[in-house]
Amino acid sequence: MLARIVASRDLMLALIIVAMCLLIATRFPQFIAPGNLIAIAADSSVLIILVMGQLCVILTRCIDLSVASNLALTGMLIGMLNTAQPDIPVPVLALLASLFGLMLGAFNGALVWLLGLPAIVVTLGTLAIYRGMIYVVSGGAWVNAHEMSPAFLGAIRQEVFGVPVLLWVGVAVVAIVAFILRRTAIGRAFYTVGGNPTAAVYAGLNVGRTQFVAFCISGALAGLAGYLWVARYAVAYVEIARGFEFDVVAACVIGGISIMGGIGTVTGALLGALFLGVVKNALPVIGISPFWQLALSGFVIILAVVINARSARSRGRQILPTQREAAP
């Protein structure tokens, strides 16, 4: 039984999260109260949404470092649009945010596909471009809560069956991405392209186009997250979500998604995001400065990469007996 738990990375990570919560509860019992756990999950919803998009990209042997800048630029534009046109329905604003984010993601994907540029270089460049565009469109000004409409701020705070709409949005995104990866041709193509690009070509798949679709999905989810972030924190400014791409990549690696592509699950990515969400909320509770979160996340990333590398290391096909086996 113990060997089966250790072999199942997702199950082991889930048990670690539960153990963390129980350990913190020994000092602060209210930490595991249902209301607080729901609040932690809701607080992690934006990260979960971004992680689902990053999962699709990493599966294709790429990476999207511009997701936080995409979120920030889209959030600023949607905040400014709501200020100028407060009568636009919230669902329309959320859709516009997703479409604009998709455009930014498509720009990344087009550079990778059509020009054959490395994804890490492309998205590192667009990270700076999108962040700079926020200052251009806003002039460095903030969009504050009193300028936003009550519907814009209140939509995601409403509760359905005692659960905030923000968390329901995260659940819906997880379900949609799970369906795409498990039940659609493009989802299977993500795994094929990431696992063996050469074999994917022989199978008739267009590697660049598949990566382009993954970037579009990541961009659309980052755009949606832009509205959710601004509505949740009731402010839009140049520096929002700066460095948040680090948390997104960290959650993916912790969740067992291979940075070499082709390996990863929605469950693992979700657990990786929840792990960081619990850590982020637990540090202040146990009296540790939140600034230690970055160092802790870095340590966990290195540990997760080591575990991933060791678990992915295959022995290969043995044709001749080893010296020990050949000895009488």
C-alpha positions in Angstrom: 0.0 0.0 0.0 2.8 2.4 0.9 4.7 1.6 -2.3 1.5 2.4 -4.3 1.2 5.8 -2.6 4.8 6.6 -3.2 4.5 5.5 -6.9 1.4 7.7 -7.4 2.8 11.3 -7.5 -0.6 12.9 -7.5 -1.8 10.9 -4.5 1.4 11.6 -2.6 1.1 15.4 -3.3 -2.5 15.3 -2.2 -1.5 13.6 1.1 1.3 16.2 1.6 -1.3 19.0 1.2 -3.6 17.3 3.7 -0.8 16.7 6.1 0.3 20.4 5.9 -3.3 21.6 6.7 -3.6 19.2 9.7 -0.2 20.3 11.0 -1.1 23.9 10.8 -4.5 23.1 12.4 -2.7 21.8 15.5 -1.8 25.4 16.2 -4.7 27.2 14.5 -7.7 24.9 14.4 -9.7 27.4 12.3 -7.3 26.9 9.4 -9.2 23.7 8.4 -12.6 25.1 8.9 -14.7 24.6 5.8 -15.2 28.3 5.2 -11.4 28.9 5.4 -10.6 26.0 3.1 -13.1 27.4 0.5 -11.5 30.8 0.9 -8.1 29.3 0.2 -9.3 27.5 -2.8 -11.0 30.7 -4.1 -7.8 32.7 -3.5 -6.0 30.1 -5.6 -8.5 30.2 -8.4 -6.6 32.7 -10.6 -3.4 30.7 -10.2 -5.3 27.5 -11.1 -6.7 29.1 -14.3 -3.2 30.2 -15.4 -1.7 26.8 -14.5 -4.3 25.1 -16.7 -3.1 27.2 -19.7 0.5 26.7 -18.9 0.0 23.0 -18.7 -1.2 22.9 -22.3 1.9 24.9 -23.4 4.5 22.9 -21.5 3.0 19.6 -22.8 4.1 20.7 -26.3 7.7 21.4 -25.1 7.2 25.1 -24.9 6.8 27.6 -22.0 4.8 30.8 -21.7 6.5 33.3 -19.5 4.2 36.2 -20.5 1.0 34.9 -18.8 1.3 37.4 -15.9 1.9 40.3 -18.2 -1.0 39.2 -20.4 -3.1 39.1 -17.2 -2.0 42.6 -16.2 -2.5 44.2 -19.6 -5.9 42.6 -20.2 -7.0 43.5 -16.6 -6.0 47.1 -17.1 -7.9 47.3 -20.5 -11.0 45.7 -19.0 -10.9 47.9 -16.0 -10.6 51.0 -18.1 -13.4 49.8 -20.4 -15.6 49.3 -17.4 -14.8 52.7 -16.1 -15.7 54.3 -19.5 -18.7 52.0 -20.2 -20.1 50.8 -16.9 -23.3 49.5 -18.5 -21.5 46.7 -20.4 -22.6 43.3 -18.9 -20.0 41.5 -16.9 -20.2 38.3 -19.0 -19.4 40.4 -22.1 -16.5 42.0 -20.3 -15.2 38.5 -19.3 -15.6 37.3 -22.9 -13.8 40.4 -24.3 -11.0 39.8 -21.7 -10.6 36.2 -22.9 -10.6 37.2 -26.6 -8.0 39.9 -26.0 -5.9 37.5 -24.0 -6.3 34.9 -26.9 -4.9 37.5 -29.3 -1.8 38.0 -27.1 -1.3 34.3 -26.8 -1.8 33.9 -30.6 1.0 36.4 -31.1 3.3 34.3 -29.0 2.3 31.2 -30.8 2.7 32.7 -34.3 6.3 33.8 -33.5 7.1 30.3 -32.3 5.3 28.5 -35.2 6.0 30.7 -38.2 9.5 32.0 -37.3 10.7 29.0 -35.5 11.8 31.0 -32.5 12.4 29.4 -29.1 9.3 29.8 -26.9 11.3 30.9 -23.9 12.9 33.8 -25.8 9.6 34.8 -27.5 7.7 34.9 -24.2 10.5 36.6 -22.3 10.3 39.4 -24.9 6.5 39.6 -24.9 6.6 39.6 -21.1 8.4 43.0 -21.3 6.3 44.2 -24.3 2.9 43.5 -22.7 4.1 45.0 -19.4 5.3 48.2 -21.1 2.0 48.4 -23.0 0.1 48.8 -19.7 1.9 52.0 -19.1 1.3 53.2 -22.6 -2.5 52.6 -22.5 -2.9 53.9 -18.9 -0.3 56.6 -18.8 0.8 55.1 -15.4 -2.6 55.9 -13.9 -4.5 53.5 -11.6 -8.0 52.3 -12.0 -9.4 52.2 -8.5 -12.5 50.6 -6.9 -14.6 53.7 -6.8 -14.2 54.0 -10.6 -15.5 50.5 -11.3 -19.1 49.5 -11.4 -20.6 47.5 -8.5 -21.6 44.7 -10.9 -18.0 44.5 -12.2 -16.6 44.0 -8.6 -19.5 42.0 -7.2 -20.1 39.3 -9.8 -17.3 37.0 -8.7 -18.0 37.6 -5.0 -21.5 36.2 -5.3 -22.0 32.7 -3.9 -23.7 29.7 -5.4 -24.4 26.9 -2.9 -22.1 28.7 -0.5 -19.1 28.8 -2.8 -17.9 32.0 -4.5 -18.4 32.4 -8.2 -14.7 32.9 -8.5 -14.1 29.3 -7.4 -16.8 28.0 -9.7 -15.0 29.7 -12.6 -11.8 27.9 -11.6 -13.6 24.6 -11.4 -15.2 25.1 -14.8 -11.8 25.9 -16.4 -10.3 22.7 -14.9 -13.2 20.6 -16.2 -12.9 22.2 -19.7 -9.1 21.7 -19.9 -9.5 18.1 -18.7 -12.0 17.4 -21.4 -9.7 18.9 -24.0 -6.7 16.9 -23.0 -8.6 13.6 -22.6 -11.3 13.6 -25.1 -10.2 15.7 -28.1 -7.7 15.2 -30.9 -5.9 18.4 -30.2 -5.4 17.4 -26.5 -3.9 14.1 -27.6 -1.7 16.0 -30.1 -0.3 18.1 -27.2 1.0 14.9 -25.6 2.3 13.5 -28.9 4.1 16.6 -30.0 5.7 17.0 -26.6 6.6 13.4 -26.1 8.2 12.9 -29.5 8.0 15.7 -32.1 9.7 13.5 -34.8 7.1 10.8 -34.4 4.4 13.4 -34.4 5.5 14.6 -37.8 5.4 11.1 -39.2 1.9 10.7 -37.7 0.8 13.7 -39.8 0.7 16.3 -37.0 1.8 19.9 -37.5 4.1 20.5 -34.5 4.1 24.3 -34.9 0.4 24.6 -35.4 -0.2 22.4 -32.3 2.0 24.6 -30.2 0.2 27.7 -31.6 -3.2 26.3 -30.4 -1.6 25.7 -26.9 -0.5 29.3 -26.8 -3.9 30.5 -27.8 -5.5 28.5 -24.9 -2.9 29.8 -22.5 -3.5 33.4 -23.7 -7.3 33.1 -23.5 -7.2 31.8 -19.9 -4.7 34.5 -19.0 -7.1 37.1 -20.4 -10.0 35.7 -18.3 -7.7 35.7 -15.3 -7.0 39.4 -16.0 -10.7 40.3 -15.3 -10.9 38.0 -12.3 -7.7 39.5 -10.7 -8.8 43.1 -11.2 -12.4 42.4 -10.0 -11.1 40.5 -6.9 -8.5 43.0 -5.8 -10.5 46.1 -7.0 -7.6 47.8 -8.6 -5.6 47.9 -11.9 -2.1 49.3 -12.2 1.1 48.7 -14.0 2.7 46.4 -11.5 -0.2 44.0 -10.9 0.8 40.3 -10.9 4.5 41.1 -11.5 6.5 37.9 -11.0 3.3 35.8 -10.9 4.6 33.8 -13.8 7.1 32.3 -11.4 4.2 30.8 -9.3 2.6 29.5 -12.4 5.6 27.6 -13.6 6.4 26.5 -10.0 2.9 25.0 -9.7 3.3 23.1 -12.9 6.7 21.6 -11.9 5.5 20.7 -8.4 2.5 19.0 -10.0 4.7 16.7 -12.0 4.5 18.4 -15.4 7.7 17.6 -17.2 9.5 20.7 -18.6 10.7 18.4 -21.4 7.1 18.1 -22.6 4.7 15.2 -23.1 4.1 14.3 -19.4 1.6 15.9 -17.1 -2.0 15.7 -15.9 -4.7 18.2 -15.0 -4.9 16.6 -11.5 -1.2 17.1 -10.9 -1.3 20.7 -12.1 -4.3 21.4 -9.9 -2.6 19.9 -6.9 0.5 22.0 -7.6 -1.5 25.2 -7.6 -3.3 24.2 -4.4 0.0 23.3 -2.7 1.3 26.9 -3.4 -2.1 28.3 -2.3 -1.9 26.5 1.0 1.7 27.6 1.6 0.9 31.2 0.7 -2.0 31.3 3.2 -0.2 29.3 5.9 3.0 31.3 6.2 1.4 34.4 7.8 -0.7 32.1 10.1 2.4 30.4 11.5 4.3 33.6 11.9 6.7 33.3 8.9 7.2 36.3 6.6 5.5 36.0 3.2 8.8 37.0 1.7 10.1 33.5 2.5 7.5 32.1 0.1 9.7 32.9 -2.9 12.7 31.1 -1.4 10.5 28.1 -0.4 9.0 27.9 -3.8 12.4 27.9 -5.4 13.5 25.1 -3.1 10.4 23.1 -3.9 10.9 23.6 -7.6 14.5 22.3 -7.5 13.3 19.3 -5.4 10.4 18.6 -7.9 12.7 18.8 -10.9 15.1 16.3 -9.3 12.2 13.9 -8.5 10.9 14.4 -12.1 14.3 13.6 -13.6 14.8 10.5 -11.5 11.3 9.1 -12.1 11.6 9.8 -15.9 15.0 8.1 -16.1 14.3 4.8 -17.8 16.7 1.9 -17.7 16.3 1.1 -21.3 16.3 -2.3 -23.0 18.9 -4.7 -21.7 20.3 -7.0 -24.3 23.4 -8.4 -22.6 23.5 -9.5 -19.0 25.3 -7.2 -16.5 28.6 -8.3 -15.0 26.9 -9.2 -11.7 24.2 -11.3 -13.5 26.8 -13.0 -15.7 28.9 -14.0 -12.6 28.3 -17.6 -11.6 
